[in-house]
């Protein structure tokens, strides 16, 4: 079974504002054209906490100055990518409680950048048809104030061809 699964690992931040949750407009991978949490992969040898601060800055323009690790879980779903037919996305979640700067609606583009920019959306506007599983996990946490470590499996996953933004 392991030959069928591509594995991705990253760190992701949950930041709320008066308007709602800060999300990015995703431009790459299985969450293309959906809203996703700011975050991503670690650079070689990078510490988790440094990676989330770097990724947050690159994708939103905000500098995270206070954060707390909530936990780690994974999401599994069908996705044809290179030689694999499924993806297992392992994610470390952080609650971001303080930031500096302003949200950039257009992210600076560079090789490997998969954010088009950040927006603030109400939780009511975020759902399976327009959001990544990470956003849905963040929404669940914000509504219940409990972070479940239970992995989630999606029997179907559609990479959207048209942007939701």
Secondary structure, 3 states (H helix, E strand, C coil): CHHHEEEEEEEEEECECCCCEEEEEECCHHHCCCEECEEECCCCCCCHHHHHHHHHHHHHCCEEEEEEEEEEEEEEEEEEECCEEEEEEEEEEEEEEEEECCCCCCCCCCCCCCEEEEEEECHHHCCCCCECHHHHHHHHHHHHCCCCCCCEEECCCCCCCCCCC
